[in-house]
Amino acid sequence: MTELGILGQGPHLVVSPTGEVEVGSGPSTVVDWWVGADDRWHRPSGEAAVRQAAVAEGAVVETRMRVPGGDVVHRVAVVPSQGSAVGLVEVSNETPVPVAVALTLKVSAGSTHVVEDSVTLNGRPVLRAGRSVARAVAADTPEHLVATVEAGRALPPLEADLPFMAGHGAFIFPVPHSARLRVVVALDDRLDSLPAPDRLPGFEDVGRGWMAHLDAGVRIEVPDERLAEAVGAARRHLLVGSGCSVHGPFWQERTQRWAPAAAAVALSDWGHRDPALDLLIRATDAQHGVGRDRDVETAASLLW
């Protein structure tokens, strides 16, 4: 699992080894991608020919899936927008024939609605694509969603049973040869609207921005390229976490209670003093006032 975000902003997302995107804050939202090729629908989680790598200076996660005729490529990054952060997903068709791309959505309970290029949950934006949704379908279970899409029973949004209260939906777009589909994913449920995908920075801009952040700290050169990539990824991970709440999923899932304090020390050692200070202050504030129930291990790590 790879966590992506931007410096100084808490909203982030998590990318699975097959390109599934999970929003790390706000409403519980998972966005997956399927490809309808000449032979059948291909779902990355069930395919063997799926490869993933970090590109654009390691700030973008690229997942390639082989279908008849070539690759369909899924890229995802987090970019700044409206004083916060949003996810940017791009699916490119590198095959010589058109394909269909289904963006599937797993959401928490609520009313999901489609209006042209946008999907909302309880009136709040969840997705906004670079083109209108061609077909849509809702289902109560993932198995029902798969069966409905594979049977070709998805309908134009105006004809489908929308808005729907089910927890699963698929939104289908045609993607011609050499074309791409760009989609904005909401990471913060406080946003009233999402920008058009083409108004956001490109993936190359995201990579250059992260390089500027890393260059502001200590610079290190190692002879092994894979080791250098791992060091850069670790630093980006800590910098993303420096803007996240210590009570949020970034620091509460798959980590120890003392992790924010240790991360603050590491950031300071790497020369990122301001992010280190911000994280240490938030961790200290979270510990303050807990009284007799305060965690001694966390307090000791903060003192260290």
N, C-alpha and C positions, 0 to 999 in steps of 0.2 A: 504494500500500500504506500502511495506517495502523497504527501500533503503539499498543497500549493496555496500560496497567498501572496500578499505584498507587504512591504515594510510599513509599519505604523498603523495597519488596519487589522482588526480582529477577524472579520469574515474570511473563511478559507474553505477549501474543498479537499476531498480525498479521492484519489484515482486508484482503482483496483488494477491488478496485472492485466486485465482484459479491456480496460478503458472505461469501466463503469464509474460514474461520477456521483459521489455522495456529498451533499452539502453538510459542512461541519458545524453550522450554527443556524438559528432561525428554524423554520419548519423542517420536519423530517422529509427530505426529498432525495430520491435516487434517480439518476438519469442514465439509461443504458442506450446502446445503439445496435440495431440489427440492419442487415443488408439483404435486400431482395434481388438476387441475380437471376440469370437465365434458368438455372436448374432448381433453385429453392431459396428459402430464407436462411441466411447464415447468422447465427448468434455467437458472438465472440466467446462467451463463457463455455460454449460447447464445441468449439473448433480447435483443431490441433495446429493449424497454420496461422497462429497469432504471435506476433513479435512486438516487443515494447522497448523503447529507448528514450533517453532524455536528449532533447535537442535545444537549439537556441540558447547556448551557454548553460544548458541544464535546467532552464526555467520553464520548459514546455515538455509535457509528456506526450509522446507519439506512439500510437498503437496501430500496427499494420495487420490487416486480415486478408488472406489469400482467398479469392473467389475465382470462378472460371474467367480467364482472360487477363488477370492481373490482381493488383492490390487495391483495396479501399482503405484509406488512411484516416485515422481519427486523431486529432490533436486537441489538447486542452491546456489552458493557462488561466491565471487570475490577473485581471487588469484593473487599474483604478477607474472609477466612474462616480460622479455626483458626490464626491466627498467620502465614498466608501469603496467597495470592491465588488466586482462581478466576475463570474466565470465566462470564459470564451471558448466555445467548442466549435471545431471545424471538421467536417467530413469531406474528404476529397476523393473523387472517382478517378483512379488511374487505369481503369480498364478501357478497352476500345468500344464498349457498348454502354448504353444507359443502365442505371440501376435505380432501385428504390431504397431510400433510407428511412427507417422507422426509429424515431426517438421515443423510447418507452419511459414512462414516468411512474414511480412509486411514491405516493404522497401520504401524509397523515390524513385523518378524517376531515372532510369538508367538501365544499362544492367546487368542482373543477369545471372551467368554462373555456371555450376556444373562440377567439375573435380574430379572424384573418391570420395574422402572423404571430399571435400571442396566446399563451395559455396562462390562466389565472387560477389561484386557489383562494377561496373565500374573498374574492375581490382583489387580492394581492398578486402582483406578477410573479410567475415562476419561470417561464421561458419566453423568449422572443426570437424568432427566426428571421433570416434575411429574405424570406418569401412566405407566402401564405401556406397554411397547412392544406394539403391536398385531400387527405383522408384521415379519419380518426376512429378510434374504437375504445370502449371502456370495458373493464372486466373486474370481477370480484377477487379473482385469484390470478397468479402468474400463469398457471397452466391454461386457464380459460383465455387469457390474453394471447398466448402463443397459438392456441388452436384457432382462434378467430382470425388472427392476422394471416396465418398460413393457409386458411381456407378462403382467403380473399374477401372476407365479409366486412372489411373496413369501409366506411362510407364518408362522403364529403361532410364536413362539420355541420352544415345546416340540416343534413338529413340524419345524422347520427343522433343517438340518445344523449344529447349534451344540453345543458350542463349535467354532470353526473356526480354521484356521491361515492362511487367505487374507488378503491385505493390504487387501481392500476389503469393506465391509459397508454395508447400508442398513437403517435402523430407521424404521418407518412408524407414524405416529400420525394418527388422525382429528381434525380441528380444525373444529368447527361454526362457523356464522356468528357473528361478533363475539367468538369465543373466542380464546384465546391458548395457545400451548405454550411453557413455560419449561424451559430445560435448563441444567444446570451442567456446565462443561467443566473437566477437571483441567488445570492448568498446571504442576503440580509432582508428579513421580513419587514423592515421599516421602510423600504423603498416603495414609492407610489407608482413608479414606472421604470421601464428598462430602456436603455438606449438602443438604437438600431445597430446591429452588429458591425456594419461597415463604418460606423463613426468611432469605433474603438481602435486603440493601437494594434498594430500587427504583432505577430509572434517575434519577429526580428527586433522590434522596438522593446518588447518585454525582455528579451535576452540582453540587449544593450543596457537597459535600465538596471538589471540585476548586476551586471558587471561593474557598473558605476558604484553601486552599493558595496560590493565586495572589495573594490579597489580603495574604498575609503578606509578600510581597516588594514591589518597586517597583511603583507603579501608574502606568499611562500611558493617556491618552485620545487617540484619533485620530479624525478626522472620517469616515473611510471604514470602514464596517462590515466589509467583507471583509478589510481590512487588520487590523482589530482581532481578527477570528477567526483570521487567520494567526499573529499575534503570540501569542495565547493557545495555539494548537496547538503552536507551537514551544516555548513554555515548558513545557507539559505533557510534550512529548517529552523535553526535557532532564531534567525532574524524574523521569520514569519511568526514564530511563537512569541516573540517579544511584544507583539501587538495584541495578543489574545488574552482573554480573561483567564486567570488561574483557576476559576471555577468552571470554565467551559470544556468542551470535549477535547480540545487540543492538549490540555495538560491533565485532564482527568481520565482519559482512556489510554490504556497501554503504557502508562508511566507511573513512576513513584511520586510520593507527595513532595519529596525534596527536589524533584527535577527542575522546577522553575529557578530555585536558588542556584543549583549547579549550572544551569544554562546561563544565568546572569554572570556568573564567574567566567564561564567560557567565552561569552561575548566580550567581556572586558579584556580578557587575555588576547582576543583576536583584534582588539583595537576599536570595537564598536561600543564606545562608552555610553552614548546616549540611549540606545536600545537596552543596554545592560541595566542602566539606572532605572528606566521606565519599568522593566520587568521586575526588578528587585523591589521597587516601591509598591507595585501592585501585590507582590507576594507577601510583603510585610504587612500591608493593609489588611490582606485576607487573614493573616494570622492574629492581628491585633484584636483584642476584645473578646476572644473566644473563652477566656476565663480558665477554669479548672480543667475543661475538656480539651484545651489546646494540645496539639500534637507535639510532643517533646522533640521528636526526630526532625520535624519541619522547622521548629524554632532553632534547633542546633545548626541545621543547614543554613538558615538565614544568617545566623551569627558568623558562621564560617565564610 
